[in-house]
Amino acid sequence: KIAPATPTRKKKAAAVVTPSPPSAPAKSSKTPAKSSSAAPPVDTDISVTGTDAADYEVVQNPAGLWCDAVLNQCNINWNNNKYYRLQCLQHKAGGFYAWFRWGRVGEATRVSSTTLSGPHPNKMAAYKEFTKKFQSKTGNAFGTANFVPKTGKYDLIEIDNDVEVSEDYKVSAVNEDLQYEESVLDAKTKELIEVLFSEDMRNEALSSFNLDLKRLPLGVPSQDQIQHGIDILDEIENTINSKHGSSSESFQDLSSTFYTAIPHSFGRSAPPVIKTQDAVQSRFDMCNILLDMYDTNETIREIQKKDAKKTTTLLPNQIDQ
């Protein structure tokens, strides 16, 4: 289920559960990166190598999948909280490359933690290196329809590449003049809602959850990825509320799985274990904020995709929605 825009879960007293030894990741499958009409953006951190992301394009494999993957691995017991970024690229001047970047979530990219391999003589040569690295890091073949997380390996993370409005959309939408009606709310209510739902307030709230959109190297999770995180929180909550625990996994393992699904930045500190109702509620609230962001961006994208034939479109004031 999708968490509601406004949290409705009530906090309950947490049961005392003794953590179990480390176990394998949750046995769940997922779909790899899907092909679409729009190519994913080239990783801008490629600039640390002295080259410009604008000079490259992400390529597709023979099946039409974009050769772009974001991997993450969190293991609280080992204090692992790391990511791995992979792309297969074509330089606009010619030549194919495999791009790899890795590090601890939230830390600045270092040249020593990157590899730009190439130029390769052809696309298949670069693609072969890309898929070999993906197999090594995840234990799964790239493009498999049944991705299964493996113990000690990275998990595949789905990222919403359109979380920010692209320049292409901004250019294509200039012919449509959107105007908003005056708000029908009284002045004090209008001011309160503007504060509560401002972008600065949203980013400040996410930062309090160790989820800084400006610093995270992995981007904003997709709707499906957020839902996966919610499902894990449900399992943690069920374990808390069950006298004997409803899961064979420990709180450490379940928390690690959650932080793998929804990457967090904790610096060099070990990620905190989610084992109380308050901690679970806090993460539910965070997921609600992320889902609200997704809904807002979906609305923006739908407006921008319209064929702007009218010079002016009058919409209800956003604050009244």
SERO-4910 file (N, C-alpha, C, O; in steps of 0.05 Angstrom, whole numbers):
BEGIN
 pado doro    nc1    nc2    nc3   cac1   cac2   cac3    cc1    cc2    cc3    oc1    oc2    oc3
  Lys    A     17    -24      0      0      0      0     17     25      0     40     24     10
  Ile    A      7     47    -11     21     72    -11     14     88     14     -9     90     21
  Ala    A     34     98     27     30    114     51     14    139     44     19    151     23
  Pro    A     -5    146     60    -21    170     54     -5    195     55     16    196     68
  Ala    A    -14    216     42      0    242     42      3    253     70     23    265     77
  Thr    A    -19    249     86    -18    258    114    -15    233    131    -33    216    131
  Pro    A      6    230    147     10    206    164    -14    201    182    -25    220    195
  Thr    A    -23    176    182    -46    169    199    -40    148    219    -57    140    235
  Arg    A    -15    138    219     -7    117    237     -5    127    266      7    148    271
  Lys    A    -15    112    284    -13    119    313     11    105    325     17     82    319
  Lys    A     24    119    342     48    108    356     39     89    378     20     94    392
  Lys    A     52     66    379     46     47    400     71     40    415     93     44    406
  Ala    A     67     29    439     90     20    455    105     -2    441     92    -20    430
  Ala    A    131     -1    441    147    -22    427    152    -46    444    156    -43    468
  Ala    A    150    -69    432    156    -94    447    186    -98    448    201    -88    430
  Val    A    196   -112    468    224   -117    470    230   -143    455    220   -164    461
  Val    A    247   -140    434    254   -163    418    284   -164    416    298   -145    411
  Thr    A    295   -188    421    324   -192    420    333   -196    391    323   -214    378
  Pro    A    351   -179    381    360   -182    353    373   -209    348    387   -220    365
  Ser    A    369   -220    324    380   -245    316    406   -241    301    412   -218    294
  Pro    A    422   -262    296    447   -259    281    441   -250    253    418   -252    243
  Pro    A    461   -239    238    457   -229    211    446   -251    193    453   -275    196
  Ser    A    428   -243    175    417   -263    156    418   -251    128    426   -228    124
  Ala    A    408   -267    109    408   -258     81    388   -235     78    370   -233     94
  Pro    A    392   -218     57    373   -197     51    345   -208     46    342   -232     40
  Ala    A    325   -190     47    298   -198     42    296   -210     14    307   -199     -5
  Lys    A    282   -232     11    279   -245    -14    257   -232    -31    234   -240    -29
  Ser    A    264   -212    -45    245   -198    -62    258   -193    -89    282   -188    -91
  Ser    A    242   -194   -110    252   -190   -137    244   -162   -146    224   -151   -136
  Lys    A    258   -151   -166    251   -125   -177    258   -124   -206    274   -141   -216
  Thr    A    247   -105   -219    252   -102   -248    276    -84   -252    279    -65   -237
  Pro    A    293    -90   -271    316    -73   -277    308    -47   -289    284    -42   -293
  Ala    A    328    -30   -296    322     -4   -308    306     -8   -333    313    -24   -351
  Lys    A    284      6   -335    266      3   -358    274     22   -381    285     43   -376
  Ser    A    269     13   -405    274     31   -428    251     51   -430    229     45   -422
  Ser    A    257     74   -439    236     95   -443    245    113   -465    267    110   -476
  Ser    A    229    132   -472    235    150   -494    258    170   -486    272    180   -504
  Ala    A    260    175   -461    280    194   -451    304    180   -439    301    162   -422
  Ala    A    328    188   -447    352    176   -436    357    187   -408    351    210   -403
  Pro    A    367    170   -390    374    180   -363    398    200   -366    413    198   -385
  Pro    A    400    218   -347    422    238   -349    449    224   -343    451    205   -328
  Val    A    469    235   -356    497    226   -350    504    235   -322    498    258   -315
  Asp    A    517    219   -307    526    225   -280    543    250   -280    565    250   -292
  Thr    A    534    272   -268    549    297   -269    576    295   -254    594    312   -259
  Asp    A    579    276   -236    604    273   -222    627    263   -239    650    260   -230
  Ile    A    621    257   -265    642    249   -283    661    272   -287    683    269   -297
  Ser    A    652    296   -279    669    320   -282    695    319   -265    714    333   -271
  Val    A    695    302   -245    720    300   -228    743    288   -244    766    291   -236
  Thr    A    737    276   -267    758    264   -284    769    285   -304    787    279   -320
  Gly    A    757    309   -303    766    330   -321    751    331   -347    759    345   -366
  Thr    A    729    316   -349    712    316   -373    685    327   -365    678    329   -342
  Asp    A    668    332   -386    642    345   -381    620    325   -387    620    311   -408
  Ala    A    601    323   -369    578    304   -373    563    310   -398    551    292   -411
  Ala    A    562    336   -406    547    343   -430    559    332   -456    547    332   -477
  Asp    A    584    322   -454    597    310   -478    590    281   -482    600    268   -501
  Tyr    A    574    269   -464    568    241   -465    538    236   -466    522    254   -460
  Glu    A    531    212   -474    503    203   -474    503    174   -464    520    158   -470
  Val    A    482    168   -448    479    140   -439    468    124   -462    450    133   -477
  Val    A    479    100   -466    471     83   -488    451     61   -479    449     56   -455
  Gln    A    438     49   -498    419     27   -492    432      0   -500    449     -1   -519
  Asn    A    424    -21   -486    434    -48   -494    417    -59   -516    398    -46   -524
  Pro    A    424    -82   -527    408    -94   -549    379    -97   -544    362    -97   -562
  Ala    A    372   -100   -518    343   -103   -511    329    -77   -506    305    -76   -500
  Gly    A    343    -55   -510    331    -29   -507    332    -17   -479    320      4   -474
  Leu    A    346    -30   -460    349    -20   -433    371      1   -432    393     -3   -443
  Trp    A    367     22   -418    388     42   -414    409     30   -396    403     18   -375
  Cys    A    434     34   -404    457     23   -388    464     42   -366    484     56   -367
  Asp    A    447     43   -346    449     61   -324    439     47   -299    417     37   -299
  Ala    A    456     45   -278    448     30   -254    458     44   -229    481     54   -228
  Val    A    441     46   -209    448     57   -183    445     34   -163    424     23   -160
  Leu    A    467     28   -149    467      6   -130    472     17   -102    485     37    -99
  Asn    A    462      3    -82    467     11    -55    469    -13    -37    457    -34    -42
  Gln    A    484    -10    -15    487    -32      4    491    -20     32    509     -5     37
  Cys    A    473    -28     50    476    -20     78    476    -45     95    458    -62     93
  Asn    A    495    -47    113    496    -68    132    506    -57    159    529    -50    162
  Ile    A    487    -54    177    493    -41    203    514    -56    218    531    -43    231
  Asn    A    513    -82    218    532    -98    233    561    -93    225    579    -94    241
  Trp    A    565    -87    199    592    -82    188    597    -52    185    618    -45    175
  Asn    A    577    -35    192    579     -6    187    584      0    157    599     18    151
  Asn    A    571    -16    140    571    -10    111    548      8    104    525      3    113
  Asn    A    553     29     89    532     46     78    543     58     53    550     81     52
  Lys    A    543     42     32    558     50      8    542     46    -17    522     31    -18
  Tyr    A    550     61    -38    536     60    -64    555     53    -86    580     54    -83
  Tyr    A    544     46   -109    560     42   -133    543     51   -157    521     42   -161
  Arg    A    555     68   -173    541     79   -197    555     69   -222    579     70   -224
  Leu    A    539     59   -241    550     48   -266    535     60   -290    510     62   -289
  Gln    A    550     67   -311    537     76   -335    555     67   -359    579     66   -357
  Cys    A    541     61   -381    555     56   -407    550     80   -424    527     87   -430
  Leu    A    571     94   -433    568    120   -446    580    120   -474    598    105   -481
  Gln    A    570    139   -490    582    145   -516    590    174   -516    573    191   -510
  His    A    615    179   -524    623    207   -526    612    218   -552    613    205   -573
  Lys    A    603    243   -551    591    255   -575    611    258   -598    603    261   -621
  Ala    A    637    259   -591    658    261   -612    666    233   -621    683    231   -639
  Gly    A    655    212   -609    662    185   -617    675    170   -594    689    182   -578
  Gly    A    672    144   -593    683    127   -572    663    120   -551    645    136   -545
  Phe    A    666     96   -540    648     86   -519    664     81   -493    687     74   -493
  Tyr    A    650     86   -470    663     85   -444    645     71   -424    621     71   -426
  Ala    A    658     60   -404    644     49   -380    652     67   -357    675     71   -351
  Trp    A    631     78   -343    636     97   -321    627     84   -295    605     74   -293
  Phe    A    645     85   -275    639     73   -249    647     94   -227    667    107   -229
  Arg    A    629     96   -208    634    114   -185    623    100   -160    602     88   -160
  Trp    A    639    103   -138    631     89   -113    639    105    -89    656    123    -91
  Gly    A    628     98    -66    636    112    -41    615    108    -20    596     93    -23
  Arg    A    618    122      2    599    121     24    577    141     19    582    163      9
  Val    A    552    134     24    530    151     18    532    178     32    536    179     56
  Gly    A    530    199     16    530    226     27    557    240     26    559    264     31
  Glu    A    579    225     21    605    237     20    612    246     -8    602    235    -28
  Ala    A    628    267    -10    636    279    -35    651    258    -52    666    242    -41
  Thr    A    648    260    -78    661    242    -96    691    248    -98    699    272   -101
  Arg    A    708    228    -97    737    231   -100    745    218   -126    734    198   -135
  Val    A    766    230   -139    776    219   -164    785    190   -160    781    173   -178
  Ser    A    796    184   -137    805    156   -131    783    136   -129    787    112   -129
  Ser    A    758    146   -127    735    128   -125    718    129   -150    694    125   -150
  Thr    A    732    133   -173    719    133   -199    736    119   -219    760    117   -216
  Thr    A    723    109   -240    738     97   -263    723    104   -289    699     98   -291
  Leu    A    736    117   -307    725    122   -334    741    105   -353    763    113   -361
  Ser    A    730     83   -361    745     63   -377    739     67   -406    715     66   -414
  Gly    A    759     71   -422    756     75   -451    776     94   -462    794    103   -448
  Pro    A    774    101   -488    751     92   -505    754     64   -515    776     54   -521
  His    A    731     50   -516    730     23   -526    725     24   -556    713     44   -566
  Pro    A    733      4   -571    730      5   -601    701      5   -610    695     15   -632
  Asn    A    683     -6   -594    655     -6   -602    637     -7   -577    647    -11   -554
  Lys    A    611     -5   -581    592     -4   -559    592    -30   -544    590    -30   -519
  Met    A    593    -53   -557    591    -79   -544    615    -83   -526    612    -97   -505
  Ala    A    638    -73   -533    662    -76   -515    658    -61   -489    664    -71   -468
  Ala    A    647    -36   -491    642    -21   -467    619    -33   -451    619    -34   -426
  Tyr    A    599    -43   -465    576    -56   -452    584    -81   -437    574    -87   -416
  Lys    A    603    -96   -449    612   -121   -436    626   -114   -409    622   -128   -390
  Glu    A    641    -93   -408    654    -85   -383    633    -75   -363    635    -81   -339
  Phe    A    613    -61   -373    592    -51   -356    576    -74   -343    572    -74   -319
  Thr    A    569    -94   -359    553   -117   -349    570   -135   -331    560   -146   -312
  Lys    A    596   -137   -336    613   -153   -319    615   -141   -291    614   -155   -271
  Lys    A    617   -114   -290    618   -101   -264    592   -103   -249    591   -107   -225
  Phe    A    569   -100   -264    543   -103   -252    539   -130   -240    529   -133   -218
  Gln    A    547   -151   -254    545   -179   -245    562   -183   -220    554   -196   -201
  Ser    A    586   -171   -220    605   -174   -197    594   -161   -172    596   -171   -150
  Lys    A    581   -138   -175    572   -122   -152    545   -131   -141    539   -128   -118
  Thr    A    528   -143   -158    501   -150   -149    496   -180   -149    477   -189   -135
  Gly    A    512   -196   -163    506   -225   -165    483   -231   -184    473   -253   -185
  Asn    A    474   -211   -199    453   -213   -219    462   -204   -246    480   -187   -248
  Ala    A    451   -215   -267    457   -206   -294    442   -180   -300    419   -177   -292
  Phe    A    455   -161   -313    441   -136   -320    418   -142   -339    421   -157   -359
  Gly    A    395   -131   -333    372   -134   -350    354   -157   -342    334   -162   -355
  Thr    A    362   -172   -321    345   -195   -313    318   -185   -304    316   -163   -292
  Ala    A    297   -200   -310    270   -192   -303    264   -200   -274    242   -194   -264
  Asn    A    282   -213   -261    277   -222   -233    302   -217   -216    316   -236   -208
  Phe    A    307   -191   -211    330   -184   -195    326   -192   -166    305   -185   -154
  Val    A    344   -208   -155    342   -217   -128    366   -208   -112    389   -215   -119
  Pro    A    362   -193    -90    385   -184    -73    400   -208    -62    389   -228    -55
  Lys    A    427   -206    -62    444   -227    -52    460   -218    -27    467   -194    -25
  Thr    A    465   -237     -9    480   -230     15    507   -220      8    522   -232     -8
  Gly    A    515   -197     20    541   -186     16    544   -171    -11    566   -162    -17
  Lys    A    522   -169    -26    523   -155    -52    507   -130    -51    492   -125    -32
  Tyr    A    509   -114    -72    494    -89    -74    465    -95    -84    461   -115    -98
  Asp    A    447    -78    -77    419    -80    -87    415    -59   -108    429    -38   -108
  Leu    A    397    -64   -127    390    -45   -148    369    -25   -138    349    -33   -128
  Ile    A    375      1   -141    357     22   -132    345     36   -156    359     44   -174
  Glu    A    318     40   -155    305     55   -176    303     85   -168    294     92   -146
  Ile    A    313    102   -186    315    131   -181    296    146   -200    294    139   -223
  Asp    A    283    166   -190    266    184   -206    284    205   -218    291    225   -205
  Asn    A    292    201   -243    310    220   -256    297    247   -262    311    266   -268
  Asp    A    270    248   -261    256    273   -268    246    288   -244    228    304   -246
  Val    A    259    283   -221    250    297   -197    253    327   -199    238    342   -186
  Glu    A    272    336   -214    274    365   -220    265    370   -248    268    353   -266
  Val    A    253    393   -253    243    400   -280    267    403   -298    285    419   -293
  Ser    A    267    389   -320    289    390   -339    288    415   -355    267    428   -359
  Glu    A    311    424   -365    312    447   -382    296    443   -408    285    462   -418
  Asp    A    296    419   -418    281    413   -443    251    419   -439    238    431   -456
  Tyr    A    240    411   -416    212    417   -410    207    447   -407    187    457   -416
  Lys    A    226    460   -394    223    489   -390    221    503   -417    205    522   -421
  Val    A    238    494   -436    238    507   -463    212    501   -478    201    519   -491
  Ser    A    203    476   -476    179    468   -492    154    479   -481    133    479   -494
  Ala    A    154    489   -456    130    499   -444    126    529   -445    107    539   -433
  Val    A    144    543   -459    143    572   -458    118    583   -472    110    606   -467
  Asn    A    107    568   -491     83    577   -505     58    577   -489     38    589   -496
  Glu    A     59    564   -466     35    563   -449     39    580   -424     57    576   -408
  Asp    A     21    599   -421     23    618   -399      4    609   -377    -21    611   -380
  Leu    A     14    598   -356     -2    589   -334     -6    611   -313     13    622   -304
  Gln    A    -31    616   -306    -37    635   -286    -55    622   -265    -71    604   -271
  Tyr    A    -53    632   -241    -69    620   -219    -89    640   -208    -83    664   -206
  Glu    A   -112    631   -202   -133    648   -190   -124    656   -162   -106    644   -150
  Glu    A   -135    677   -152   -130    686   -125   -139    665   -105   -161    653   -109
  Ser    A   -124    660    -84   -131    640    -64   -156    649    -50   -160    673    -44
  Val    A   -174    630    -43   -198    636    -28   -194    634      2   -213    639     17
  Leu    A   -170    626     10   -164    623     39   -160    650     52   -152    669     39
  Asp    A   -165    651     78   -160    676     92   -130    679     94   -115    660     92
  Ala    A   -121    704     99    -92    710     97    -75    694    116    -54    684    108
  Lys    A    -84    690    141    -68    675    161    -65    645    153    -44    634    156
  Thr    A    -87    633    144    -87    605    136    -69    602    111    -53    583    110
  Lys    A    -71    620     92    -54    620     68    -25    621     75     -9    606     64
  Glu    A    -18    639     93     10    642    101     21    617    115     43    609    110
  Leu    A      4    604    132     12    580    146     17    557    126     37    543    129
  Ile    A      0    553    107      3    532     87     27    537     70     41    518     63
  Glu    A     32    562     63     55    568     46     81    560     61    100    551     49
  Val    A     82    564     87    105    557    103    108    527    106    129    516    102
  Leu    A     85    513    111     86    485    116     93    469     91    107    448     93
  Phe    A     86    479     67     90    464     43    111    476     25    111    471      1
  Ser    A    127    493     35    148    506     19    170    486     14    174    466     28
  Glu    A    185    490     -8    207    473    -15    229    473      6    241    452     13
  Asp    A    234    496     18    254    498     39    246    482     63    262    468     76
  Met    A    220    483     70    210    467     93    212    438     88    219    422    106
  Arg    A    206    430     63    208    401     55    237    392     58    242    370     69
  Asn    A    256    407     47    284    399     47    295    398     76    311    381     83
  Glu    A    285    418     92    294    418    121    284    393    135    298    382    151
  Ala    A    259    385    129    247    362    142    262    337    133    268    319    150
  Leu    A    269    334    108    284    311     98    312    310    110    322    289    117
  Ser    A    324    333    114    351    334    126    350    323    154    370    311    164
  Ser    A    328    328    168    326    318    196    324    288    196    329    276    217
  Phe    A    318    275    173    318    246    171    343    236    160    345    212    152
  Asn    A    364    252    158    390    245    145    386    239    116    399    221    105
  Leu    A    368    254    103    362    251     75    364    278     62    344    292     59
  Asp    A    388    286     54    393    312     43    394    309     12    412    297      1
  Leu    A    374    321     -1    372    318    -30    396    330    -45    403    320    -66
  Lys    A    408    351    -33    430    364    -47    456    349    -44    474    352    -60
  Arg    A    458    332    -23    484    318    -18    483    289    -26    504    277    -31
  Leu    A    460    277    -27    459    248    -33    468    243    -62    458    256    -80
  Pro    A    486    224    -66    496    219    -93    477    201   -109    482    198   -133
  Leu    A    457    190    -97    440    171   -110    415    182   -122    401    168   -137
  Gly    A    408    207   -116    384    218   -127    360    212   -110    362    200    -88
  Val    A    336    219   -119    311    215   -105    299    188   -113    295    183   -137
  Pro    A    291    171    -93    280    145   -100    254    148   -116    239    167   -113
  Ser    A    249    128   -134    224    128   -149    201    120   -131    205    112   -108
  Gln    A    176    123   -142    153    116   -126    153     86   -118    147     80    -95
  Asp    A    161     69   -136    163     40   -130    184     35   -108    180     18    -91
  Gln    A    206     50   -110    227     46    -90    218     55    -62    224     43    -42
  Ile    A    204     78    -62    193     88    -36    173     67    -25    173     62     -1
  Gln    A    157     56    -42    137     36    -33    152     11    -22    143     -1     -2
  His    A    174      4    -34    190    -18    -23    200    -12      5    199    -30     22
  Gly    A    208     13      9    216     21     36    194     19     56    197     11     79
  Ile    A    170     27     47    146     26     64    140     -3     72    132     -8     95
  Asp    A    142    -21     53    137    -49     59    156    -60     80    148    -75     97
  Ile    A    181    -51     79    201    -60     99    193    -48    126    196    -62    147
  Leu    A    185    -23    127    176    -11    152    152    -26    164    150    -29    188
  Asp    A    134    -34    147    111    -50    156    121    -76    170    110    -84    190
  Glu    A    141    -88    158    152   -113    170    165   -107    197    162   -123    216
  Ile    A    179    -85    199    191    -77    224    170    -72    245    172    -81    268
  Glu    A    149    -58    237    127    -52    256    113    -77    265    106    -80    289
  Asn    A    109    -96    247     96   -121    254    113   -136    274    103   -149    292
  Thr    A    139   -135    270    158   -149    288    157   -136    316    157   -150    336
  Ile    A    156   -110    317    154    -96    343    128   -103    357    128   -108    381
  Asn    A    106   -104    343     80   -109    355     74   -138    361     55   -144    375
  Ser    A     91   -156    351     87   -184    356    104   -193    380    127   -186    382
  Lys    A     92   -208    398    105   -216    422    131   -232    416    151   -228    429
  His    A    129   -249    396    151   -267    389    165   -257    364    185   -269    355
  Gly    A    155   -235    352    167   -226    327    155   -241    303    152   -265    304
  Ser    A    147   -226    282    135   -239    259    154   -243    236    147   -252    215
  Ser    A    180   -237    241    200   -239    220    224   -256    230    231   -254    254
  Ser    A    235   -271    212    259   -286    220    284   -269    220    305   -277    229
  Glu    A    281   -244    210    304   -226    209    305   -209    234    285   -203    247
  Ser    A    329   -201    241    333   -183    265    327   -155    257    324   -148    234
  Phe    A    324   -138    278    320   -109    273    343    -97    258    340    -80    241
  Gln    A    368   -107    264    391    -97    249    389   -103    219    394    -86    202
  Asp    A    381   -128    213    379   -136    185    356   -121    171    360   -112    148
  Leu    A    333   -119    184    311   -105    172    318    -75    168    311    -63    147
  Ser    A    331    -63    188    339    -35    185    359    -31    162    357    -12    147
  Ser    A    377    -50    160    397    -49    138    383    -51    111    390    -36     93
  Thr    A    363    -68    109    348    -71     85    333    -45     78    331    -37     55
  Phe    A    322    -32     98    308     -7     94    327     15     84    321     29     65
  Tyr    A    350     18     97    369     38     89    382     32     62    391     50     48
  Thr    A    382      6     54    391     -1     27    370      9      7    377     19    -14
  Ala    A    344      5     13    323     13     -5    320     43     -7    316     54    -29
  Ile    A    322     57     16    320     86     17    347     97     27    350     99     52
  Pro    A    366    103     10    393    110     20    392    135     38    379    155     32
  His    A    407    133     60    410    154     80    439    161     83    457    145     77
  Ser    A    444    186     91    471    194     97    475    197    127    462    213    140
  Phe    A    494    181    138    500    182    167    529    189    172    539    185    194
  Gly    A    542    199    152    571    204    155    586    178    159    580    158    146
  Arg    A    605    178    178    620    154    184    608    138    207    618    117    215
  Ser    A    585    148    218    572    134    240    556    110    230    547    111    207
  Ala    A    553     90    246    537     67    239    507     76    237    498     90    255
  Pro    A    493     67    217    464     74    215    449     64    240    455     42    249
  Pro    A    431     80    250    416     71    274    396     49    269    384     48    247
  Val    A    393     31    288    374      9    285    346     19    289    341     34    308
  Ile    A    327     11    272    299     19    275    285     -3    291    280    -25    280
  Lys    A    280      2    316    269    -20    333    248    -10    352    239    -25    369
  Thr    A    239     15    350    218     26    367    196     37    349    200     43    326
  Gln    A    173     40    361    150     51    346    155     79    337    148     87    315
  Asp    A    168     95    355    175    123    347    193    124    323    190    140    305
  Ala    A    213    106    323    232    106    301    219     98    275    224    109    254
  Val    A    200     78    277    186     69    253    168     92    243    168     98    219
  Gln    A    154    106    261    136    128    254    152    150    240    143    162    221
  Ser    A    176    155    250    193    176    238    199    170    209    199    188    192
  Arg    A    205    144    203    212    137    176    187    136    158    188    142    134
  Phe    A    164    129    170    139    131    154    134    160    146    126    165    123
  Asp    A    138    178    165    134    207    159    153    215    136    145    231    119
  Met    A    178    206    137    197    213    116    187    202     89    189    217     69
  Cys    A    177    178     88    167    166     63    143    182     53    140    185     29
  Asn    A    127    192     71    104    209     63    113    234     49    102    242     29
  Ile    A    135    246     59    146    270     47    156    263     19    151    278      0
  Leu    A    170    241     16    180    233    -10    158    228    -30    160    235    -53
  Leu    A    136    215    -20    113    210    -38     99    236    -46     90    238    -69
  Asp    A     98    254    -28     86    281    -35    103    294    -56     92    307    -74
  Met    A    129    292    -54    147    303    -74    142    290   -101    141    303   -122
  Tyr    A    138    263   -101    133    249   -126    107    259   -138    106    264   -162
  Asp    A     86    261   -122     60    270   -133     62    298   -144     50    304   -165
  Thr    A     77    316   -131     80    343   -140     94    343   -167     86    358   -185
  Asn    A    115    328   -169    130    327   -194    114    314   -217    117    322   -240
  Glu    A     98    294   -210     80    283   -231     61    303   -242     56    305   -266
  Thr    A     50    320   -224     31    341   -233     46    361   -251     35    369   -271
  Ile    A     70    369   -243     85    387   -259     91    375   -287     89    389   -307
  Arg    A     99    350   -287    106    337   -313     81    335   -331     84    340   -355
  Glu    A     58    330   -320     34    328   -336     27    355   -348     19    356   -372
  Ile    A     30    376   -333     25    403   -343     44    410   -366     36    421   -386
  Gln    A     69    403   -362     90    410   -381     88    394   -407     97    403   -428
  Lys    A     76    370   -406     74    353   -430     50    361   -448     48    352   -470
  Lys    A     33    378   -438      9    386   -453     18    403   -477     38    418   -477
  Asp    A      3    400   -499      8    416   -523     -3    444   -518    -27    448   -517
  Ala    A     15    464   -514      7    491   -505     -3    507   -530     13    519   -544
  Lys    A    -29    506   -534    -41    521   -556    -55    546   -547    -58    565   -562
  Lys    A    -63    547   -522    -76    570   -511    -54    588   -498    -35    578   -487
  Thr    A    -58    614   -501    -38    632   -490    -39    633   -460    -19    639   -447
  Thr    A    -63    628   -448    -66    630   -419    -84    607   -409   -105    602   -421
  Thr    A    -75    594   -388    -91    573   -375    -94    581   -346    -75    585   -332
  Leu    A   -120    585   -338   -125    593   -311   -131    569   -294   -149    553   -299
  Leu    A   -114    565   -273   -116    542   -255   -124    551   -227   -119    574   -219
  Pro    A   -137    533   -212   -142    539   -184   -116    545   -170    -95    533   -176
  Asn    A   -117    563   -151    -93    569   -136    -81    544   -123    -96    529   -110
  Gln    A    -55    540   -126    -42    515   -115    -47    512    -85    -48    489    -76
  Ile    A    -48    534    -71    -50    532    -42    -77    522    -33    -80    513    -10
  Asp    A    -97    524    -51   -124    515    -44   -128    485    -49   -149    474    -42
  Gln    A   -108    472    -61   -111    443    -68   -108    426    -43   -110    401    -46
***
